[in-house]
């Protein structure tokens, strides 16, 4: 019997729902593909028809959350924010959507967004990175980013995200402080007043 496209979409949604539940309940490392298949009520082989591995599943959950965060970001903008405020809002809105997944976002940072990521997952990581940077390019269109500043931004973002995954301060207040300071550094690099200059003693 031929499986319809709607049936395939329903199976994919069921797999993602099972992955979300299992990763949150068991933890990413402890969850096996066998656990995921059982929770989704499918054969283990069927799981691999939809996702190459559990890392790809985790990256997809993160990508979906960040897509929702992008909609949230558009609604939260007042229109009078400066660049630093816009970037702060953009990133913190993403963290808010990712909060339920904080326990396994680190695995996505390591496997999908790392420059050493495996092929199957790195494609998802490339998409995540490009979508995020597209927003940043739009926000900085009045002063377009060159390759150095783009790399600086992405390095700062990954550093803040890694800090956030382990931040146990109330409401991750320490992360917000690190984010604010990181964006101060980045916006200084955008400045026409000399940007980041080496200190003189």
C-alpha positions in Angstrom: 0.0 0.0 0.0 1.4 3.4 -1.0 2.0 5.8 1.8 0.4 9.2 1.2 2.2 12.5 1.6 -0.2 13.4 4.4 0.6 10.1 6.2 4.3 10.8 5.8 3.9 14.3 7.3 1.9 12.8 10.2 4.6 10.3 10.9 7.2 13.0 10.8 5.3 15.1 13.3 4.9 12.0 15.5 8.6 11.3 15.4 9.4 15.0 16.3 6.8 14.9 19.2 8.3 11.7 20.5 11.9 13.1 20.3 10.9 16.2 22.1 9.3 14.2 24.9 12.1 11.7 25.1 15.0 14.2 25.0 13.4 16.3 27.7 12.5 13.3 29.9 15.6 11.1 29.5 18.2 13.5 28.3 19.8 13.6 24.9 22.7 11.2 25.6 20.5 8.6 27.3 17.9 8.5 24.6 18.5 5.9 21.9 17.1 5.7 18.4 15.3 2.5 19.6 13.6 4.6 22.3 12.6 7.2 19.8 11.1 4.7 17.4 9.2 3.0 20.2 7.8 6.3 21.5 6.7 7.2 18.0 5.2 3.7 17.5 7.2 3.0 14.4 9.9 0.5 13.4 13.5 1.6 14.0 14.2 1.4 10.3 11.3 3.7 9.6 12.8 6.4 11.8 15.9 6.6 9.5 13.6 7.2 6.5 12.8 10.5 8.1 15.9 11.5 10.0 19.5 10.3 9.6 20.2 10.1 13.3 19.1 11.6 16.7 21.4 14.5 16.2 19.4 15.5 13.1 16.2 15.1 15.1 17.5 17.4 17.8 18.7 20.0 15.2 15.3 19.9 13.6 13.5 20.6 16.9 15.9 23.5 17.5 15.3 24.8 14.0 11.5 24.7 14.5 11.8 26.5 17.8 14.0 29.2 16.3 11.6 29.7 13.4 8.8 30.3 15.9 11.1 32.7 17.7 11.6 34.7 14.6 7.9 35.3 14.4 7.9 36.3 18.1 10.8 38.7 17.4 8.9 40.5 14.6 6.0 41.0 16.9 8.1 42.2 19.8 10.0 44.9 17.8 8.7 48.4 18.6 10.6 50.0 15.7 12.7 52.5 17.7 15.4 50.1 19.0 19.0 50.7 18.2 21.1 47.9 16.7 22.3 46.5 20.1 18.7 46.4 21.4 17.5 44.7 18.2 20.2 42.0 18.4 19.6 41.5 22.1 15.9 41.0 21.5 16.5 38.7 18.5 18.9 36.4 20.5 17.0 36.5 23.8 13.7 35.6 22.0 15.4 32.6 20.5 16.6 31.5 23.9 13.1 31.9 25.3 11.7 29.5 22.6 14.6 27.1 23.2 14.1 27.0 27.0 12.4 23.6 27.1 15.3 22.2 25.1 18.1 23.6 27.1 19.2 20.2 28.2 20.1 19.1 24.6 20.8 22.4 22.8 24.4 21.8 23.7 24.4 18.6 21.6 23.2 20.7 18.7 25.9 23.3 19.2 28.5 20.5 19.2 27.1 18.4 16.3 25.2 20.7 14.0 26.8 24.1 14.5 30.4 23.1 15.0 32.7 23.6 12.1 33.7 19.9 12.6 30.1 18.7 12.3 29.3 15.4 10.6 27.9 15.8 7.0 24.3 14.9 7.7 23.9 17.2 10.6 26.1 20.0 9.3 23.7 20.7 6.5 21.0 21.4 9.1 23.6 23.5 11.0 24.4 25.5 7.8 20.7 26.2 7.4 20.3 27.3 11.0 23.4 29.6 10.7 22.3 31.1 7.4 18.8 31.9 8.6 20.1 33.5 11.8 22.7 35.5 9.9 20.2 36.6 7.3 18.3 38.4 10.1 21.5 40.0 11.4 22.4 41.2 7.9 18.9 42.7 7.6 19.3 44.5 10.9 22.8 45.8 9.9 21.9 46.7 6.3 22.7 50.4 7.0 26.2 49.3 7.9 26.7 46.0 6.1 28.8 43.3 7.8 32.1 42.3 6.2 33.4 38.8 6.7 35.5 39.6 9.8 32.6 41.2 11.6 30.2 38.5 10.5 32.6 35.9 11.9 33.0 37.9 15.1 29.2 38.1 15.6 28.8 34.3 15.0 31.6 33.5 17.4 30.1 35.7 20.1 26.6 34.2 19.5 27.9 30.6 19.9 29.8 31.5 23.0 26.7 33.1 24.6 24.5 30.1 23.6 27.0 27.7 25.1 27.1 29.7 28.3 23.2 29.8 28.4 22.9 26.0 28.2 24.6 25.6 31.6 23.5 28.9 33.3 21.7 28.1 36.5 21.3 31.7 37.6 17.6 32.8 38.2 15.9 33.3 34.9 19.4 32.9 33.3 20.2 36.5 34.3 23.9 35.8 33.9 23.4 34.9 30.3 21.6 38.1 29.7 24.5 40.0 31.2 27.0 38.1 29.0 24.8 38.6 26.0 24.6 42.4 26.6 28.4 42.7 27.0 29.0 40.5 23.9 26.7 42.8 21.9 28.5 45.8 23.2 31.8 44.4 21.8 30.1 43.6 18.5 28.5 47.0 18.1 31.8 48.7 18.9 33.3 46.7 16.0 30.5 48.3 13.8 31.4 51.8 14.9 33.0 54.3 12.5 34.8 55.8 15.5 37.6 53.3 15.3 35.8 50.2 16.6 37.9 47.8 18.7 41.3 49.2 19.3 44.2 47.6 21.0 44.7 48.9 24.5 47.7 51.2 25.1 49.7 51.1 28.3 
